[in-house]
Amino acid sequence: MKRLMICLLSWLFLAGCGTLTPKYHRPPAPIPMQWPKGEAYQKTQAPKGTPIATQLAWEAFLPDQKLQKIIQMALSDNRDLRLAALNVQRARAIYGVRRAELYPAVQAMGGETKHRNPSDLVHPGEPRTTKQFHADLGIVSWEIDFFGRIRSLQKQALEQYLATEEARRSAEIALVAEVARVYFSLAADRENLKLAKKTLQDQQASYALIKKRFEVGVANDLDLNRAQTQVDTAKRDIPRYTQRVARDLNALTLLAGSPVPKNLLPTGMSGVAPPEKISPGLPSEVLLKRPDIMAAEHQLKAAYASIGAARAAFFPRITLTTLIGTASDELSGLFNAGTHTWSFIPQATMPIFDARTMAAYRVSKAQQKIALTRYEKTIQTAFREVADALAVQGTITQEIHAQESLLKASERTYRLSLQRYEKGIDSYLSVLDAHRTLYFQQQVLTALRLARLTNRVRLYAALGGGSEKF
């Protein structure tokens, strides 16, 4: 027993020793220290006090009450997010297995044997049938982690678990952003559907008026046919936008994990509360907090730990097997009247420096370089996503203002063209062209407003929005 205690103390001492894992230093971010500057980014400066995306929870960023309820449904029932959570549980279990390898595995066994002696061999007063109970308590194949092989594998499993946890957080941010995008798209498509229906009513009324003028000889066949084209155009757009609304609803149902109640659906753009403004901050302050970048860094750390385990494979592996046995004729006196035996069996496995051991080390080195490259690429991709969103943010408001002015001009042109036609000054062709322009400009304005909403959501996600709150 004294030897066993010495072994346990030795193991505890060795557990505090270092490993052969290379010391990790965070690589420098391969991106500029500032966001891009230029004409496209002049309007991207946020007012002082504007919150940074990582510190702003999605509930505060998206104030629309209906949208918030749909997002809560998605966070609860979305299957992709549920898979991400299950992957976290799996990684946590793997880490538990690796961690358990540091501790000895104790096994206990017991049994009973009976032996009947011949009558001629039994002395007076001795039983003819003898019973014996035995119990064995042992530590089987316990590897003493001299060179940190098991601890390196434990570190690798831990980093991979942390990477899956960051991947889950990244999936949550992406899900929130996607639900908001589809919600805004549904609002825009319903807006366009209402526009198409209103246009059809207006054009049917115009067609009826021209038809009456044609019947009395004031309008000609050409004017009547041109009016019919406008009616047919509106009729064509109604099923097109009806289809898009249905597809938006299908997408929203898939994201939410269940059908969305009708009272939570937007009726148009006018009833949607826009997302809050956010500050882009500095690349070094924001991007390194993005969950996908943090996940890539954890994978890089796991690759470092893999190198440590591969290095330890070049050194001996020491395993210890001990067995404590007891035997007794009476179960109640198992540990008192019985006999105690125990054995101490140390084993050392010397590594063979063959091609397989060296190849495993080279693989770990290659994996570390791959993980480093992926980490750097993830940062560069994130920088580009933010820069693109900032470029849109810096210009989209100017586009909308110009489009609103253009729409007003188109409305005046259409009204004047219609008046001139009714007075017989111009043909219906000018009315037709003016209406086509007006209808198109109305659709463009809706598209630009949608782009401003979705880009703000895209910027929030690209900056790791709410990552400190998830």
N, C-alpha and C positions, 0 to 999 in steps of 0.2 A: 504494500500500500504506500510505503514511503517513496518507493521509486515512481509510482504513479503520480504522486503529488509533485515530485521533482519535475516530471515530464510536463505536467500541467503548468507549473510556474515557468518552465522554459518556453512553452508555447506562448504564454501571455507576454513574455519578454520579446519573443521574436515577432509577435503580432504588431508590436510598435515600431519595428524596423522599417526602413524604407523599401521601395521597390525599384525595379530597373526601368520604370517608365520615364521617358524624357520629360524634363520640366516644361510645362506649358506656358507660353507667352502669347497673349492675344495678338494675331497678326494685324498690321496697320490696315485700315480700311482703304481699298483702292479707289477712292472717290474724292472729288474736290471737297474742300472744307466749307464751301458755300453753295447754295443753290444757283442755278444758271441766272444770268442777268441779260437784259436786252429789252427790245420793244415788246416782246411777248410776255414779259414778266413785270412790267411796270406797275400793274395793278394788283400784285400779289402780296404787298406789304399789309399785314394785318394791324389793326389799331392796337395800341398798348393795352395790355390786360386781356387780350384775346387768348383763350385757353389753348394749350398744346393738345394735339389729337390723342396722344397716349394717356393723358390725364383726364380726358372727357369721356365719361361713360356714354354708351350708345343711347340710353334713355334721355340724357341731356342733349345729345347731338341731334336726335330725331324727335322733335316735340309733337309730331302728329300722333294723336291718341289712338286712332284706328291702326296706324302702322305699328305702333308699339305693341298692341295686343296681338297682331299677326306675328311679329318677331318673337314674342314670348311663346306662341304656339310652336314656332319653328325650333326654338332652342330646346323645347321639351320633346318634340315628336319627330324632328328631322332624322331620317335614317342615316344619312352620311355623317352627321354629327354623332349619332349613336355609335357608328362603327369606329369613329375616332376615339370615343371614350372607351370602347372595348379594347382597342389597341393599347391604350394607356394601361388598362388592367392587365393585359397580357405582358407588357413590358415590366410592370411592377412585379408580377409573379416570377418572371425570369430573373429579375434582380434579386428577389428573395431566395431563389435557388442558388444563385452564385454566392450570396452572402452566407447561406447555410453551410457551404463547403468549407468555411473557415473553422467550423466547430466540429468536434468529434461526434461520430454517430455511435450511440450506445444501443446495444441490443441485449435483450434479456430472454433467456430460454429456461424452461422448466419441464420436468417430467417425472414419471413414477415407473419403477420396475418391480416386478414380483419374481421370486425364485422359490421353487418348492424343492426341499431337500429330501432325499430318500430316507425312509424310516430307519434303516440300519446305520445311517451316518449321523443321526440326530442324537445328541446327548440328552440325558434326562433334564427336564426344565427348559430346554431350548425349543423355540417354535419350529414347527415343521415348514411353515411358509414365512418367508422374510420379505419385507417391503423396504424400498429405498426411494426417497425423494431427492431430487437434485435440481439445482438452479445454477445457471451460468449468467454472468454479467460481463459483457465485453465491449471493447471499442474496436471496431473493425475498420481497417484500411484508413487510418487518419493521417492525412498528409500534413507534415509540418511545413509551413510556408516560409522556408528559409529565404528564398529569393523573390518573394512577392508575386509568384505566378497566379495564385488564386486571388490575391488582392487586386492584381491588375485586371483579371477577368471580372471581378466584382465592380471595379471602377468602370470598366467598359459597359457592363450591364446597367449601372447607375446612370451613366451619361446617355445611353440609348433610351432609358426610361424617361429621363428629363427631356430628351428630344421629342419623344412621342407626346409628352404633356404639352410642350410648346406647339407641336403640330395640332393638337386639339384646340388650343387657344387661337391659333391661326385659322382653323376651320370655323370657329365661332365668329371671328371678325368677318371672314369671307361670307358666311351665311347671313349675318346681319346686313352686310352691304348688298348682297344679291336680293334679299327680300325687299329692301328699300328700292333697288333699281327696278325690279319687276312691278312693284306697287306704283311707282311713278310712271312706268311705261303703260300700265293699265289705265291710269288717269289720263295720259296723253291720248291713247287710242280711243278711249270713250269720248274725249273732247273732240277728236276728229270725226268720230261716228256721229255725234250730235251735229257737227258742222255739215257733214255730208247729207244728213236728213233735212236740215234746214235749207241747204242749197237746193235739194231736190224739190222741196215745197215752193221755193222762190222761182225756180226754173219752170216748174209745171204751171205756175201762175202766169209767168211771162209767155210760155208757149200758148196757153189758152187765150191770152190777149192778142198775140200775133195771129193766131188762127182766126179770131173774129175779124181782125183787120184784113186778113187774106180773103175771107169770105165776102167782104164788102168791096174788095178790089184795091185796098190801100196798101197791103203788103203783098210781096211776090213769093213764088215757090222757094227761092233761095233763102229768104229770111225765115220762112217756116222750117226748112230743113236745118238751118243753123241753130235755131232754137231747140230743135229736137236733139241735136248733138249734145247740148248742155244738159238736157234732161237725162240722156243716156249715160253721160259721164258721171252724174251724181248717182244714178242707179248702180253703176259699176262699183263706185267707191263704197257704197253702203255694205254690200256683202264682204268686200275686202277688209274693211275695218271691223265688221262683225266677226270675221275669222280671227283677226289679230286680238280682239278682246277675249275671245274664247281661248286662244293659245296663252294669253297672259294669265287667265284664270287657272288654266291647267298647270302652268309653271308655278303659280303661287300656291296651288294645292299641294304640289310635289314638295315645295320648299317647306311649307307649314306642316307637312306630314298628315294632314287631314283637310277636308273641305273647309274653306273659310266662310264664316257666316256673311250673308249678304249685307248686313248692316255695317260691316267693317270695310267694305269695298269702296273705293273712291268713285265719285260720279263724274269728276272732271278735274282739270288743273286748278280751277279757281278755289276749290275746297281743300287743297293740300297745303299743309304747313311746311315751309321749306326747312331744310337742315340749317343748323347754326353755323356761323363762320368759325374757322379754326386757324390757328397760327402754324405755319410749317416748321418753325423752330430752326435748329441747325442740324445738318445731316448727322454729325457725330452724336448729337443728343437724342435724336429721334430714331434713326434707322437701326441702331444697334439694339433698340428695345423692341423691334418688330419680332413677333414670335417665330416667323419662319427663319429669320437670321439667327435668332437665339437657338433654334433647333439645329441649324447647320453648324453652329459653334459647338453644341453638345456632341454632335456627330464627329466633329474634329477632335474633341477631347477623348471621345471613345476610341478613335483611331490611335491616338497617343498611347492610351492604355493597352491597346492591342499590341503595340510595339513592345511594351514592357513584358507582356505575357510571352511574346515570341523570344525575347532576349532570355527570359528565365528558363526557356526550354533548353538552352545550352548548358545548364547547370544540373547537378544531381537533384532528384526528387526523393525526399525522405518521407517514408510512411511508417506509421507506428501501429502495431496491433497488440493489444493487451487483453488478457482474459482472466477474470476472477471467477472461480468455480466453488461451489459449496455442495456438500452432500450430507444427508442425514437420514437416519431411520425414521425419525418422527418429524412431521411437517411443522409442528409448533416449535420445535427446537432447531429450526433450520440454520440459524446463524449462531447458535450457542453450542449445541451438542455435536453439530456436524463437523466435518473436516473442511478446511479452506485451502484451495490451491489457486495459484495465479501464475500467468506466464507473461513475459515481456518480449515482443518480437519486433525489433526494428528492422526495416528494410530500406535499402538505398538503390535507386534505379539510376544508373549512369546514362546520360544521353549519348546517343550515337551521332556523330557529326556527319551525317549523310546528306544527300541532296534534298531529302524531304524537310529536314530541320532548317536548313539554309533557305530553302524555297519558301517555307512558312514565314520566315523572318523577312524575306524580300517582299512577300505579298503584303505583310503588315506595313512595310515602308511605303509601298505603292498605294495602299489604301489611305495612308495618312496624306499623301500628296493629292490624291483624288478628293479627299474630304476638304483639304485646304482650298483647292481650286473651286469646289462647289460653294464653299463658304464665301469666297471672294466674288464669285459670279452672282450669288444670291444678293450680296450687298449692291453690286453694280446694277442688277435688274431692279432692285428696289429704288435705287437712285433715279433710274430712268423713268419708272412708273410715277414717282413723285414729280419729277421735272415735267413730264407730259401733262399731268393733271394741273400743275401750276401754270403751264403755258395756256391751257384752255381757260383756267380761271382768270388769267390776266387779260383775255381778249373776248370772252363770251358776253360779258355785259355790254361792251361796245357793239357787238354784233346785234344783240337784242334791241338796243336803242335805235340802231340804224334800221333794223327790220320793222320796228314799231312805226318809225317815220315813213318807211316805204309802204307799209300797210295803209296808213292814213292817206297817203297820196293815191294809192290804188283805189281806195274807197271813193275819193273825190272824182277820180277819172271815170270810174264806172257810173257814178251818179250823173255826171255831166254828159257822158256818152248816151245814157238812156234818155236824158232830156232832149238831147239833139236828135235822137232817132224819133222820139215821139212828135217832135216838131217838124220832122221830115227833112232835116238838114243833112244828117248822115245816114248811111245804111246800117243795117243790123250787124254788119261785120265789125264795126268799131265797138259795139256793145258786147259782142261775143269775145273779142280780144280783151276788153277791159275786165269782163267777168272772169275769164280764165286766169288772168294775172292776179285778180283779187283773191280768187279761191286758192291759188297756189301760194300766195304770200301769207294767207291765213294759216295754211299748213306748215309753212316754213317757220313762222313765229312759234307755233306749238312745239315744233321739233327743237328749236333753240332753247326754249324754256325748259324742255325736258333735258336737254344736254347740260344746262346749268345745274339742274338738280342732281342728275346722275354723276356729273363730274365732281361735285362737292362730296358725294358719297364715296366716289372712287379715290379722291384725295384723302379722305378720312381713313379708308382701309389701307391705302398705300403707306400712310404714316404710322400704321399700327394702331389705329384708333381704339381707345379704350382698353389697350392691352394691359395697363396697370390696374384695371378695374375688374377684369374677368377673373 
